[in-house]
């Protein structure tokens, strides 16, 4: 038995935080969700699977558009032409209401419509059979666990699969994977967008979202191709994303002239490892204090320049979203306030009473206290030294551009 497990497609969800005036990018953002579904169908056909299992939240909206529904039916019809079934449930985002759908579902689509566990049997092309047990949402929330409703393993079928859309939180059919019947051959999970295999016996996995829609979803792996036979189970991830989010770490150890700095950033960002139709990149730059000052001083212009340059040179495959600066190699921290704050704090602690309150713990230690005696001149000297040490370790807002 071979099948593809996916969930949480959210095929009508917009991509968050992506702005571009480029027509090509705008068109790609509009079409990518539908293209991901087409990619999944392509993989099903290429791998000659018995069925496609979708565990909830195919749609992001409660009411999906007629256009989106039509596209989905067309893709499922492609699978019908190849004698591949679709097993589909509804999650908390697209909870089932019959009146929302404008088209007849193709005959190869097996729907789970009830907010109760049901079991349906599929006859496979090789003569084997599989029982599939699961449920759909009919409301936005399911506040009870559904685990107890799952039946014992069906002894009359060759295989038994369970699917479950939920997590440990109270509104989404709360459960833990260890509670699920261990006699099943596979547990297909949905709702959590992070892809993760939880256990191998039985094989239990969240497929995660196949297409990330925000920068937090940069770990999307794709869909799971699963093979199960009498000898056991095997699986692998198939990448189907049209848009990929990346976090790039760049280190520049030497101080560079402005022109060189731009060229180095451009070269390091415009990397051949980005192979998806569109790659959205957030860059964290670790560099020297001198480079950091140059980047901070004209960050917006630098970002716009690099966005345009890299987009053009990568044939519209790489969209630079943002550049962030981290602790520099000179061990300086980049702060959002001015040096005057350190000076103000220094004046506060030059007051003898304030100073003694701060070091009071030290004065309570007999072995140390006898060596400590501070006059006002000593206090001023210690505070000035401490203030300067802090200043040496940081780049302040008022230093940008100096």
C-alpha positions as CSV (number, residue, x, y, z in Angstrom):
1,X,0.0,0.0,0.0
2,X,1.4,3.4,-1.0
3,X,-0.2,6.8,-0.2
4,X,0.6,10.4,0.3
5,X,-0.3,12.1,3.6
6,X,-0.8,15.8,3.7
7,X,-2.7,18.4,5.8
8,X,-3.0,22.1,6.4
9,X,-2.7,23.2,2.8
10,X,-4.7,26.5,3.5
11,X,-4.9,26.9,-0.2
12,X,-6.7,30.3,0.0
13,X,-4.4,31.8,2.6
14,X,-2.4,34.9,1.6
15,X,1.3,35.1,2.1
16,X,2.1,37.3,5.1
17,X,4.6,40.2,5.1
18,X,5.7,39.9,1.4
19,X,5.6,43.2,-0.5
20,X,6.8,43.7,-4.0
21,X,5.8,46.0,-6.9
22,X,7.1,43.4,-9.4
23,X,4.2,42.0,-11.5
24,X,5.9,38.6,-11.7
25,X,6.1,38.3,-7.9
26,X,2.5,39.5,-7.4
27,X,1.3,36.9,-9.9
28,X,3.3,34.2,-8.3
29,X,1.9,35.0,-4.8
30,X,-1.6,34.8,-6.2
31,X,-1.1,31.4,-8.0
32,X,1.3,29.6,-5.7
33,X,-1.3,28.0,-3.4
34,X,-3.1,26.4,-6.3
35,X,0.2,25.4,-7.8
36,X,1.1,23.5,-4.6
37,X,-2.1,21.5,-4.9
38,X,-1.2,20.7,-8.5
39,X,2.3,19.7,-7.4
40,X,0.8,17.3,-4.8
41,X,-1.4,15.7,-7.5
42,X,1.7,15.5,-9.8
43,X,3.6,13.6,-7.1
44,X,0.6,11.2,-6.5
45,X,0.6,10.3,-10.2
46,X,4.4,10.1,-10.5
47,X,4.6,7.8,-7.5
48,X,1.6,5.7,-8.5
49,X,0.0,6.0,-5.0
50,X,-3.3,4.2,-4.1
51,X,-4.7,7.3,-2.5
52,X,-4.1,10.8,-1.2
53,X,-5.0,11.4,2.4
54,X,-5.7,15.1,3.4
55,X,-6.2,15.6,7.2
56,X,-8.1,18.8,7.5
57,X,-7.7,22.5,6.7
58,X,-7.5,22.2,3.0
59,X,-9.0,25.7,3.0
60,X,-7.9,28.6,5.2
61,X,-11.3,30.3,5.1
62,X,-14.6,29.0,6.4
63,X,-16.1,30.0,3.0
64,X,-13.7,29.3,0.1
65,X,-14.2,31.0,-3.2
66,X,-16.0,29.4,-6.1
67,X,-12.7,29.8,-8.1
68,X,-10.7,27.9,-5.5
69,X,-13.3,25.2,-5.2
70,X,-13.3,24.7,-9.0
71,X,-9.6,24.4,-9.1
72,X,-9.6,21.8,-6.4
73,X,-12.3,19.7,-8.1
74,X,-10.3,19.8,-11.3
75,X,-7.2,18.6,-9.6
76,X,-9.1,15.7,-7.9
77,X,-10.5,14.8,-11.2
78,X,-7.0,14.4,-12.5
79,X,-6.5,11.8,-9.8
80,X,-9.8,10.1,-10.7
81,X,-8.5,9.7,-14.3
82,X,-5.5,7.8,-12.8
83,X,-7.7,5.6,-10.6
84,X,-6.3,7.3,-7.4
85,X,-8.7,8.0,-4.6
86,X,-8.7,11.1,-2.3
87,X,-9.6,10.7,1.4
88,X,-10.4,14.1,2.8
89,X,-11.5,15.4,6.2
90,X,-12.3,19.0,7.4
91,X,-10.4,20.8,10.1
92,X,-11.1,23.8,12.4
93,X,-10.4,26.3,9.6
94,X,-12.6,24.7,6.9
95,X,-15.1,22.9,9.2
96,X,-17.8,21.1,7.1
97,X,-21.0,22.7,6.1
98,X,-22.6,21.1,3.0
99,X,-24.1,24.3,1.6
100,X,-20.7,26.0,1.1
101,X,-19.7,23.9,-1.9
102,X,-20.8,24.8,-5.4
103,X,-19.7,21.7,-7.2
104,X,-20.1,18.0,-7.0
105,X,-17.2,16.1,-5.6
106,X,-15.6,13.7,-8.1
107,X,-16.5,10.1,-7.5
108,X,-13.0,9.2,-6.3
109,X,-13.2,11.6,-3.3
110,X,-14.1,9.9,0.0
111,X,-15.3,12.6,2.4
112,X,-15.5,12.4,6.2
113,X,-18.2,14.9,7.1
114,X,-19.2,14.0,10.7
115,X,-17.9,15.3,14.0
116,X,-17.7,11.7,15.1
117,X,-15.2,8.9,14.3
118,X,-16.2,6.9,11.2
119,X,-14.5,4.1,9.4
120,X,-14.4,3.6,5.7
121,X,-12.9,0.8,3.7
122,X,-10.9,1.2,0.4
123,X,-10.2,-1.7,-1.9
124,X,-6.7,-1.3,-3.4
125,X,-5.6,-2.1,-6.9
126,X,-3.6,-5.2,-5.8
127,X,-6.6,-6.8,-4.1
128,X,-5.6,-5.7,-0.6
129,X,-7.9,-3.5,1.5
130,X,-7.5,-0.7,4.1
131,X,-9.8,0.6,6.8
132,X,-9.5,4.3,7.4
133,X,-10.9,5.8,10.7
134,X,-11.2,9.5,11.5
135,X,-13.5,12.5,11.9
136,X,-14.1,16.0,10.6
137,X,-14.9,19.3,12.4
138,X,-18.5,20.6,11.9
139,X,-17.8,23.5,14.2
140,X,-14.8,25.8,14.7
141,X,-13.8,24.0,17.9
142,X,-14.0,20.5,19.3
143,X,-13.4,20.7,23.0
144,X,-13.3,17.0,23.8
145,X,-10.9,14.3,23.0
146,X,-12.0,12.0,20.1
147,X,-9.5,9.2,21.0
148,X,-12.1,7.0,22.8
149,X,-14.3,6.9,19.7
150,X,-11.6,5.1,17.5
151,X,-12.5,1.4,17.0
152,X,-10.2,-1.5,17.5
153,X,-8.1,-2.5,14.5
154,X,-10.2,-4.0,11.7
155,X,-9.2,-7.6,11.4
156,X,-11.0,-8.0,8.1
157,X,-8.8,-5.6,6.2
158,X,-5.2,-5.8,5.3
159,X,-4.4,-2.5,6.9
160,X,-5.9,0.0,9.2
161,X,-5.1,3.8,9.2
162,X,-6.2,6.4,11.6
163,X,-6.2,10.2,11.1
164,X,-6.6,12.9,13.7
165,X,-6.7,16.7,13.3
166,X,-5.9,18.3,16.6
167,X,-3.3,18.9,19.3
168,X,-3.0,19.1,23.1
169,X,-4.8,22.4,23.5
170,X,-8.4,22.5,24.7
171,X,-10.2,23.8,21.6
172,X,-8.8,21.3,19.0
173,X,-9.9,17.8,20.0
174,X,-7.2,17.6,22.8
175,X,-5.1,14.5,22.7
176,X,-1.6,13.1,23.0
177,X,-0.3,10.8,20.3
178,X,0.6,8.1,22.9
179,X,-3.1,7.7,23.6
180,X,-3.9,6.6,20.0
181,X,-4.5,2.8,19.4
182,X,-1.1,1.2,18.8
183,X,-2.5,-1.6,16.7
184,X,-3.1,0.6,13.7
185,X,-0.6,0.6,10.8
186,X,-0.3,4.4,10.5
187,X,-1.5,7.5,12.2
188,X,-1.8,10.6,10.0
189,X,-2.0,13.8,12.0
190,X,-3.0,17.3,11.1
191,X,-3.3,20.8,12.6
192,X,0.3,21.4,13.7
193,X,2.2,23.1,10.8
194,X,5.6,21.7,11.8
195,X,6.4,18.5,10.1
196,X,7.4,15.8,12.5
197,X,7.5,12.0,12.8
198,X,6.5,11.2,16.4
199,X,7.1,7.4,16.5
200,X,7.9,4.6,14.1
201,X,5.8,1.9,15.7
202,X,3.2,2.5,14.6
203,X,4.4,5.2,12.2
204,X,2.8,8.4,13.5
205,X,3.4,11.8,11.9
206,X,2.3,15.4,11.5
207,X,2.9,16.1,7.8
208,X,2.9,19.8,8.6
209,X,1.9,22.4,6.1
210,X,3.4,21.7,2.6
211,X,3.5,25.4,1.9
212,X,4.6,28.0,4.4
213,X,2.7,31.2,4.3
214,X,4.7,33.2,6.9
215,X,8.4,33.5,7.8
216,X,7.7,31.3,10.9
217,X,6.9,28.4,8.5
218,X,10.4,28.1,7.0
219,X,10.7,24.5,8.1
220,X,8.0,23.1,5.8
221,X,9.1,19.7,4.5
222,X,6.4,18.9,2.0
223,X,4.2,15.9,2.0
224,X,4.8,12.4,3.3
225,X,5.1,9.5,0.8
226,X,4.3,6.3,2.9
227,X,4.8,2.7,1.9
228,X,3.3,0.0,4.2
229,X,3.5,-3.8,3.5
230,X,3.8,-7.0,5.5
231,X,7.4,-6.2,6.1
232,X,6.8,-2.9,7.8
233,X,6.6,0.7,6.8
234,X,8.8,3.3,5.1
235,X,8.3,7.0,4.4
236,X,10.0,10.0,2.8
237,X,9.3,13.7,2.3
238,X,8.4,15.1,-1.1
239,X,8.9,18.9,-1.5
240,X,5.9,20.5,-3.2
241,X,6.3,24.1,-2.1
242,X,6.2,26.9,-4.7
243,X,7.5,29.5,-2.3
244,X,10.2,28.8,0.3
245,X,11.1,30.9,3.3
246,X,14.8,31.0,4.3
247,X,16.8,32.4,7.2
248,X,20.4,33.1,6.1
249,X,23.3,33.7,8.4
250,X,26.1,35.9,7.0
251,X,29.4,36.6,8.7
252,X,31.7,39.4,7.5
253,X,34.8,39.4,9.7
254,X,36.7,42.4,8.2
255,X,35.9,46.1,7.9
256,X,35.0,46.9,4.3
257,X,34.6,49.9,2.2
258,X,30.9,50.7,1.4
259,X,31.1,49.5,-2.2
260,X,32.8,46.2,-1.1
261,X,30.3,45.7,1.6
262,X,27.4,45.8,-0.8
263,X,29.1,43.5,-3.2
264,X,29.9,40.9,-0.5
265,X,26.3,41.0,0.8
266,X,24.9,40.6,-2.8
267,X,27.2,37.7,-3.5
268,X,26.4,35.8,-0.3
269,X,22.6,36.3,-0.6
270,X,22.5,35.5,-4.3
271,X,23.2,31.8,-3.6
272,X,22.6,28.9,-5.9
273,X,21.1,26.8,-3.1
274,X,17.8,28.7,-3.5
275,X,16.0,26.4,-6.1
276,X,12.3,27.1,-5.6
277,X,10.3,29.3,-8.0
278,X,10.4,32.0,-5.3
279,X,12.7,32.1,-2.3
280,X,12.0,34.7,0.4
281,X,15.1,35.4,2.4
282,X,15.6,37.1,5.8
283,X,19.3,37.8,6.4
284,X,21.1,38.0,9.8
285,X,24.5,39.8,9.4
286,X,27.2,39.3,11.9
287,X,30.0,41.8,11.2
288,X,32.4,44.4,12.5
289,X,31.4,47.6,14.3
290,X,32.4,49.7,11.3
291,X,30.3,47.7,8.9
292,X,27.4,47.7,11.3
293,X,27.4,51.5,11.5
294,X,27.4,51.8,7.7
295,X,24.5,49.3,7.4
296,X,22.5,51.0,10.1
297,X,23.0,54.5,8.8
298,X,21.4,53.7,5.4
299,X,19.6,50.4,6.1
300,X,16.4,51.2,4.1
301,X,18.2,52.3,1.0
302,X,20.6,49.4,1.2
303,X,17.7,47.0,1.6
304,X,15.9,48.4,-1.4
305,X,19.0,48.4,-3.6
306,X,19.8,44.8,-2.7
307,X,16.2,43.7,-3.2
308,X,16.1,45.1,-6.7
309,X,19.6,43.9,-7.7
310,X,19.3,40.3,-6.3
311,X,15.8,39.9,-7.7
312,X,17.0,40.8,-11.2
313,X,20.2,38.8,-11.1
314,X,18.5,35.7,-9.7
315,X,15.9,35.8,-12.5
316,X,13.2,36.7,-10.0
317,X,13.9,33.7,-7.8
318,X,15.2,35.5,-4.7
319,X,13.3,38.1,-2.8
320,X,15.3,39.7,0.0
321,X,12.8,40.5,2.8
322,X,14.9,42.0,5.5
323,X,18.4,42.5,6.9
324,X,19.0,42.3,10.6
325,X,22.3,42.9,12.5
326,X,23.5,40.7,15.3
327,X,26.3,40.9,17.8
328,X,29.3,41.9,15.8
329,X,32.6,40.1,15.6
330,X,34.1,43.0,17.5
331,X,32.0,41.8,20.4
332,X,29.9,45.0,20.3
333,X,26.2,45.0,20.9
334,X,24.0,47.2,18.7
335,X,21.6,49.2,20.9
336,X,18.5,51.2,20.2
337,X,19.3,54.0,22.6
338,X,21.9,56.7,22.9
339,X,25.1,57.0,25.1
340,X,23.4,59.7,27.2
341,X,21.4,56.9,28.9
342,X,24.6,55.4,30.2
343,X,25.8,58.8,31.4
344,X,22.5,59.4,33.2
345,X,22.8,56.1,35.0
346,X,26.4,56.8,35.9
347,X,25.4,60.1,37.6
348,X,22.8,58.2,39.6
349,X,25.3,55.7,40.9
350,X,27.9,58.3,41.8
351,X,25.7,59.3,44.7
352,X,27.3,57.6,47.7
353,X,24.0,56.2,49.1
354,X,22.9,54.8,45.8
355,X,26.3,53.2,45.3
356,X,26.3,51.5,48.7
357,X,22.8,50.2,48.1
358,X,24.0,48.6,44.9
359,X,27.1,46.9,46.5
360,X,25.3,46.1,49.8
361,X,25.5,42.3,49.1
362,X,29.3,42.5,48.9
363,X,29.4,44.4,52.2
364,X,27.6,41.6,53.9
365,X,30.4,39.2,53.2
366,X,32.9,39.5,56.0
367,X,35.8,38.1,54.0
368,X,35.3,40.8,51.4
369,X,33.9,43.7,53.3
370,X,37.1,44.4,55.3
371,X,38.9,45.2,52.0
372,X,36.2,47.5,50.7
373,X,36.2,51.1,51.6
374,X,34.9,53.7,49.1
375,X,35.3,57.4,49.3
376,X,33.5,59.7,46.9
377,X,36.6,59.9,44.7
378,X,36.8,56.1,44.6
379,X,33.1,55.8,43.7
380,X,33.4,58.3,40.9
381,X,36.4,56.5,39.5
382,X,34.7,53.1,39.6
383,X,31.5,54.4,38.0
384,X,33.4,56.2,35.2
385,X,35.4,53.0,34.5
386,X,32.2,50.9,34.4
387,X,30.4,53.4,32.1
388,X,33.3,53.4,29.7
389,X,33.5,49.6,29.7
390,X,29.8,49.5,28.7
391,X,30.3,52.1,26.0
392,X,33.3,50.1,24.6
393,X,31.1,47.1,24.2
394,X,28.2,48.7,22.4
395,X,27.2,50.7,19.4
396,X,24.7,53.4,20.3
397,X,21.9,55.1,18.3
398,X,23.7,58.4,18.3
399,X,26.9,56.8,16.9
400,X,25.3,55.7,13.6
401,X,26.7,57.8,10.8
402,X,29.7,59.0,12.7
